[in-house]
Structures are given as C-alpha cells and as structure tokens.
Amino acid sequence: MKTIDRKGFLKSLGLAGVTAIAAPILIHCGSDDDSMDTSSGNSSGSGSSTTGCSVTNSETEGPFPTKSPSSLVQSNIISDRTGVPLTITLTIQNVNASCANLQGALVDIWHCDKDGNYSEYGGTGMQSANYTSVHFLRGRQTTDANGNVSFTSIFPGWYNGRATHIHVHVYNTSGQSLLVTQIAFPEGSDSAVVQVGASTGYKGMSGYTYNSNDNVFSDGTSNEMSSISGSVSGGFSLIHTIKVSA
C-alpha cells in the first residue's frame, strides 16, 4: 500500500476535504485577547487582530484526532513528555449571543510533542515512532461561567510541512460538534517558536515550515493566531479566543 507523509495528506484533502470534516466555524477575537494580561515574562509577539463578532474558517482535525476524547477529561496533559512548559487558556464565545462567553462547552485539544510526534498513532509512513498505546498531550475540559478552559502542557515541536500548531474541537453541552479548528503561533526573530526551537531538546528552525507556506495556515492566520508571553526559563502562556455558532 502506498503511504503518504503528513504534508501530502493535508494537500490531498483540499478545500472540499476540509469543509467535509468540519463545517461549523469560529473565530479568534484579538480585541478580547488583548484585554488579557500578557505582560509577564518576555513578550514573544501576539500577532492578534481585531476581527469582531463573526465566525472564521474551520480546519481539518486529521490526520491524528483524539480517538476517545471523553476518556481524557484532564487539564494536565503532559503525561511523560518533556519540553518547555506551556499554559494554554482558551475562551469560547457564542456569535449567536453577541459573542457572550459560552458556558458548558466541551473543548478538546491535542498537539505533537517536542519531536513532532503524536500519541495514539504511529508505526506508519506518516509517523514512524509508534505511540499507539499512549495518550500524551491530549485532553478535554468544560468551559466555566467565563467561557474559559485551561490546560497545562509543553510547547509543541514541529514536523515537515507544518508550522507549530494546536488542534481544537469544540462541542456544545450535549456533545454536538460546533467547530474543529487549529491555533497558530506568532513567528519572528524574538518569537516563542524561535526561542523554543533553540532550547535543549528541540530541533531548531532548520527545515521549519512557516505559517505563510503551511498547508493549513497559508490562506491566512488572523482568525487563528494566538497571543503568547513568557520565556524559555519560566515557561510560556498562550491565550486565544474562539468564537462558535452555538
């Protein structure tokens, strides 16, 4: 059987494939993120923009979605992985309620480890490292009255064809899918991506695919761009607002 790498898989999806996987949509609200405190530590750039109360493009959840997310209700998703600490805080808002914070939404996240590998998969041409029996860097939380969820993780690495990113799947209280999307990371000479890439255990930026050439983000990242603050020594904090039609 012919195998394809991650980059080939994403290209093969095309617009139709992406649309079929996730029709519901949401958007990152830069103005909301800007109101949160990101002054601690060394700034690594936000890349945020004001987008108003509207919905943005969804993205593919493949090729490594969480297989049984309801079994991974946890805020600390590190497991046995090592890397630069990363705290992830997401706010979910409802565009059908003037972008009020959405309480009770189920939020799943997953991302690769510092070497670019995902848990629950492997042993194939798309990922040679076999992690089919473990579940690191995956978790589910339910939004509080402020629409917030928080996860304790490590800074993701990268792999060929993709910029650094985090996957998110949002459901309503009854489990109906509202959105599948991805979170982009700011880039630049002083960005967290560059700082982490040069730190112990990560593989640097040689061969890195930047957002502008990424198979998912090349059409623009303004609606998916996170804000990041912190440092390698103290860890980083990521904040991001996601807007869904609920």
Helices and strands as residue ranges (DSSP letters): H 6-21, H 30-34, G 69-71, E 85-94, G 95-97, E 100-101, E 106-110, E 138-142, E 148-154, E 165-171, E 177-184, H 192-197, G 211-213, E 227-231, E 235-244
